[in-house]
Amino acid sequence: MTPSYVPGHGLLDGRVAVVTAAAGTGIGGACARRLLEEGAHVVVSDAHERRLKETRAALGRLAGPGRVTAVPCDVTSEEQVQNLFAVAERRVGPVDVVVNNAGLGGTAKLVEMADEQWARVLDVTLTGTMRCTRAALARMQPRGRGVIVNNASVAGWRAQEGQAHYAAAKAGVMALTRCAAIEAAPYGVRVNAVAPSLAMHPHLAKVTTAELLAELTAKEAFGRHAEPWEVANVIVFLASDYSSYLTGEVVSVSSQHP
């Protein structure tokens, strides 16, 4: 049974949060909504401009248009990443929280995987996270405050057929998180990550077979997949002052058993 939705408690009142890949109904969209419900001004970003406009409108109806800003950004472009943070600061103010949610998956056996498939997944999922983390740290460290939360995956720990590129990218996100956290700690900036197992949303259903989803669901202790907002709840915790002593951590959001 899915638990009841948890209401906001003002954990991020007055803060400015940037969420990448926030359009749609996945973890990014759920995270943007949860951040709004916790009192933040949210800057939503996505490479899909039409879906981004729709997301901004929907979130504006939830919290009022004055608390939602939309900035198109493809995280594979350094120019667009820099523009994202520049526009956020110009329109809203210094960024307090960054959620690096942008990622790209796919299924291909390693012996059949083209260089282009490998490079694309790594560029979006790992290097894109690095670009946004680098841009955020450059702004947060001089101010002596800020929080970054990266979206990794249990695939970074566990083997899964056809996921070599995605698993390698997510393992890289975990390592990036730990290294960035050590470098940022002297400046009062925290960097952590979440590692979800299976959070169901329409896009995932389109790119994954029903058989694989059933197999993954059967491994979950609760016998169900996570709702995107359940992952977003953990991201909100890591972004809030309740996790003030956590940095360099990768928190598994999973009920999966061996």
PEDAWO-V47631 format. One record per residue. BURIAL is # if it has 24 or more other ideal C-beta (glycine too) atoms within 12 Angstrom, else .. D_CENTER is the distance of its C-alpha to the mean C-alpha in whole Angstrom. Layout:
((BURIAL:D_CENTER) (BURIAL:D_CENTER))
//
This chain:
((.:25) (.:22) (.:22) (.:22) (.:20) (.:19) (.:20) (.:19) (.:21) (.:20) (#:18) (#:17) (.:20) (.:21) (#:17) (#:16) (#:12) (#:10) (#:7) (#:7) (#:8) (#:8) (#:12) (#:13) (#:13) (#:10) (#:7) (#:6) (#:9) (#:10) (#:8) (#:10) (#:13) (#:13) (#:12) (#:15) (#:17) (#:17) (#:19) (#:16) (#:17) (#:14) (#:13) (#:11) (#:11) (#:12) (#:14) (#:16) (.:18) (.:20) (#:17) (#:16) (.:19) (.:19) (#:16) (#:17) (.:20) (#:19) (#:17) (.:20) (.:23) (.:21) (#:21) (.:23) (.:22) (.:23) (#:20) (#:17) (#:17) (#:16) (#:16) (#:16) (#:14) (#:14) (#:12) (#:15) (.:18) (.:18) (.:20) (#:18) (#:15) (.:18) (#:19) (#:16) (#:16) (.:20) (#:20) (#:17) (#:20) (.:23) (.:22) (#:21) (.:21) (#:19) (#:16) (#:15) (#:11) (#:9) (#:5) (#:4) (#:2) (#:6) (#:8) (#:12) (#:14) (#:18) (#:21) (.:23) (.:26) (.:26) (.:30) (.:29) (.:26) (.:26) (.:25) (.:24) (#:21) (#:20) (.:20) (#:18) (#:15) (#:15) (#:15) (#:12) (#:10) (#:12) (#:14) (#:11) (#:9) (#:13) (#:14) (#:11) (#:12) (#:15) (#:16) (#:14) (#:16) (#:19) (#:19) (#:18) (#:21) (.:24) (.:23) (.:23) (#:20) (#:16) (#:13) (#:10) (#:7) (#:5) (#:4) (#:8) (#:10) (#:14) (#:15) (#:15) (#:18) (#:19) (.:21) (#:21) (.:24) (#:22) (#:19) (#:20) (#:18) (#:15) (#:16) (#:17) (#:14) (#:12) (#:15) (#:14) (#:11) (#:13) (#:16) (#:14) (#:12) (#:16) (.:18) (#:16) (#:16) (.:20) (.:21) (#:19) (.:21) (.:24) (#:23) (.:21) (#:18) (#:15) (#:12) (#:11) (#:8) (#:8) (#:10) (#:10) (#:14) (#:14) (#:12) (#:15) (#:14) (.:17) (.:15) (#:15) (.:19) (.:20) (.:19) (#:20) (.:23) (.:24) (.:26) (.:23) (.:21) (.:24) (.:24) (#:21) (#:21) (.:25) (.:23) (#:21) (.:24) (.:23) (.:24) (.:21) (#:18) (#:15) (#:14) (#:11) (#:12) (#:13) (#:9) (#:9) (#:12) (#:11) (#:8) (#:11) (#:13) (#:12) (#:12) (#:15) (.:19) (.:19) (#:17) (.:19) (.:21) (#:17) (#:16) (#:16) (#:15) (#:13) (#:13) (#:13) (#:13) (#:16) (.:19) (#:20) (.:23) (.:25))
//
